[in-house]
């Protein structure tokens, strides 16, 4: 059983990043939930794909502000 409930995974750009994280964490952390941090334009564009593999997500607004105009950040 996993003693860690959640792992925040920064700089995710595709679901492959989450699959790789699960592999690296191994069986010891099998029950651990992975929450990718959506903090780039690539991650926003592939959000549906990322969410299929993830256990939730976290939007990193302070990082996204550099890639979006303020009025588009809320919509994204």
ABEGO torsion letter per residue (X at the ends): XBABABBBBBGBABAAAAAAAAAAAEAAAAABBBBBBBABAAAAAAAAAAAAABAEBBBBAAAAAAABBAAAAAAX
